[in-house]
Amino acid sequence: MATHTRTTRSTLYLAFLLGGLGVLVLHTTVGLGGPHADGLIDGGVYNVLMFGAALAVIARGIAVRAQRAAWLAMGAGLLSWSVGELYFTLFVEGPGGVVGGVSPADGFYLAMYPCMYVALMLLVGAHLRELRIRLW
């Protein structure tokens, strides 16, 4: 008896992200594409994956009511980190960029932490109600 699974857009989206992650891992570990692919894979594929992960988490927060605030906070943190990575890739590390010093990318990186802290506390708090005040 054959079973049929329905392929959804979200399944295809996650498969796309996993495929991109596979390319990134292979490039990093065994040099897939060689050194001339560093910019494309380390910059391009990596940034697409970061934004893709952020959007997947935000979409989960929008689509599923359970623990919505936690997932949206986590998505905001990932999105903030992704913007920082993109800024770093384009303006700090990119042509004419100056590595070193403080840039707006650092602000976006730092903005991720409070978002993730809120998300973690909301997720843990949903399961451990009596410990909620002490966890903060």
C-alpha positions in Angstrom: 0.0 0.0 0.0 1.6 3.2 -1.1 1.3 6.3 1.0 1.1 9.7 -0.6 2.4 12.8 1.0 1.3 16.2 0.0 4.1 18.6 -0.8 3.3 22.0 0.6 5.0 25.4 0.0 6.4 25.4 3.5 7.9 21.9 2.9 9.5 23.2 -0.3 10.7 26.3 1.4 12.4 24.3 4.2 13.9 21.9 1.7 15.4 24.9 -0.2 16.9 26.2 3.1 18.3 22.8 3.9 19.8 22.5 0.4 21.4 25.9 0.8 22.7 24.8 4.2 24.2 21.7 2.6 26.0 23.8 0.0 27.3 26.1 2.7 28.6 23.2 4.8 30.2 21.5 1.8 31.9 24.7 0.8 33.2 25.4 4.4 34.3 21.8 5.1 35.6 20.4 1.8 36.0 23.6 -0.3 33.0 23.0 -2.7 33.3 25.5 -5.5 36.9 26.4 -4.6 38.2 29.7 -3.3 36.7 31.7 -6.2 33.2 30.8 -4.8 33.9 32.3 -1.4 32.1 35.6 -2.0 29.0 33.9 -3.6 28.7 31.2 -0.9 30.0 32.8 2.2 28.3 36.1 1.5 25.3 35.3 -0.8 24.2 31.8 0.2 24.8 32.6 3.9 22.8 35.8 3.8 19.9 34.1 1.9 19.9 31.4 4.5 19.8 33.8 7.4 16.9 35.8 6.0 15.2 32.6 5.0 15.4 31.3 8.6 14.2 34.6 10.0 11.2 34.6 7.6 10.4 30.9 8.4 10.2 31.7 12.1 8.2 34.9 11.6 5.8 32.9 9.3 5.4 30.3 12.1 4.6 33.1 14.5 2.0 34.5 12.2 0.4 31.2 11.2 0.2 29.4 14.6 -1.5 31.1 17.5 0.2 29.0 20.2 3.2 31.0 21.7 2.9 33.6 18.9 4.6 36.3 20.8 7.6 34.1 21.5 8.0 33.1 17.9 7.6 36.6 16.6 10.2 37.9 19.1 12.6 35.1 18.0 11.9 36.0 14.3 12.6 39.7 15.1 15.9 38.7 16.6 16.9 36.5 13.6 15.8 39.3 11.3 17.9 41.8 13.2 21.0 39.5 13.0 20.3 39.0 9.3 20.3 42.7 8.6 23.5 43.0 10.5 25.1 40.3 8.4 23.9 41.8 5.2 25.2 45.2 6.1 28.5 43.7 7.1 28.8 41.8 3.8 27.9 44.8 1.7 29.5 47.7 3.4 32.2 46.5 5.8 33.6 43.4 4.2 32.6 44.4 0.6 34.5 46.5 -1.9 35.8 49.7 -0.3 34.7 48.5 3.1 36.9 49.0 6.1 37.1 46.0 8.5 37.5 47.1 12.1 35.7 49.7 14.2 32.1 49.9 15.0 29.4 49.9 12.3 25.6 49.8 12.1 26.0 46.0 11.7 27.1 45.8 15.3 23.8 47.5 16.4 21.8 45.0 14.5 23.8 42.1 16.0 23.3 43.4 19.5 19.6 44.0 18.9 19.2 40.2 18.5 20.0 39.4 22.1 17.0 41.1 23.8 14.7 39.6 21.3 16.0 36.1 21.9 15.9 36.6 25.6 12.3 37.6 25.5 11.5 34.7 23.2 13.3 32.3 25.5 11.5 33.6 28.6 8.1 33.4 26.9 8.7 29.8 25.7 10.1 28.7 29.1 7.4 30.6 30.9 4.6 28.9 29.0 5.8 25.6 30.4 7.0 26.6 33.9 4.5 29.2 35.1 5.5 29.1 38.7 9.2 29.9 37.9 8.4 32.8 35.6 9.2 35.6 38.0 12.4 34.0 39.2 13.6 33.4 35.6 13.4 37.1 34.7 
